[in-house]
Amino acid sequence: MSTLQLKSPFVLIKPGVESPSILIAHGLDGLASFSALAKQIRTDHAVYGIRAKGIDGVGAPFERVEDMAAFYLDWLRELQPHGPYILVGYSFGGLVALEMAQRLSEEKQTVALLALLDTYPHPRFLQSWLRVSLYLRRIRTHFRQMSKLPPRKAFSYFTSALKRRVNPSSDLQQSQRNSEGLGFTVAESALQNVKKNAYLAYENYRPKFYRGKIKFVTTETKTFFPADPGKVWGQLTEEFEVDVIPGDHLNIVNAQFEGLAEILTSYIHEVPSTESNDIPLEESKFSTLA
């Protein structure tokens, strides 16, 4: 059966007339919740979010980054067989975008922009000294937060953090809120399956050296991630550039997103528009956000 007989993973979140379209890969929750951010990006390129297979309860979600990338590229090749391509990924989605870029580059296709938004591999793949430093940073952050709370709330904070440590896919409250406006109801069981498999994919994906350029966006407020992303990514790509924006990891795509929109606008303006005979993504039968 043709891939295109299945439900598309691409969701139109901002129409546009310029080519190529911009693709933003989902995070651990599998949702394409980037509409507020996309509206602030000043561009005539169409913007699409990539949502995870299984988020609508149809089909099993993938548990390997490699399988996610292969599935999304099957769709992309049917509709835009040739580059240049613009790929963006937030947090876990950056690993998905990176794997897509790896495969496109191996096929001699042009990746005009690969932007990773506060993306890091699982700590197990960091150098030992960096891994220890990161764990100490996280412990200090937790203790600082607990010290500001009364005993009962501090205990609740501790048990909640322990629960997330044991089962990182269990906290679905934020994902449920982000599911609004997607054009279908996201069942809690589907979210659980997607997040569980995505976290498994995150734990097991070790980035390979990327023979291209990575544009990296990190935040001024550092809590649970390395202070210097160059220590992580500098040895994994031929060219690496970092921009720092206000905010923290959790709010830059859905609350304090103005700085991120400004940076992405500048990145996209550096990509020359192209004329193509390929089928424009915006003319295809994709899901759209209301």
Buried (B, 14 or more C-beta within 10 A) or exposed (E): EEEEEBBBBBBBBBEBEBBBBBBBBBBBBBBBBBBEBBEBBEBEBBBBBBBBBBBBBEEEBBBBBBBBBBBBBBBBBBBBEBBBBBBBBBBBBBBBBBBBBBBBBEEEBEBBBBBBBBBBBBBEBBEEEBBEBBEEBBEEEBEEBBEEEEEEEBEEBBEEBEEEEEEBBEEBEEBEEBBEEBEBEBEEEBBBBBBBBBBBBBBBBEBEEBEBBBBBBBBEEBBBBBEEBBBBBBEBBEEBEBBEBEBBBBBBBBEBBBBBBBBBEEBBEEBEBBEBEBEBBBEBEBBEBE
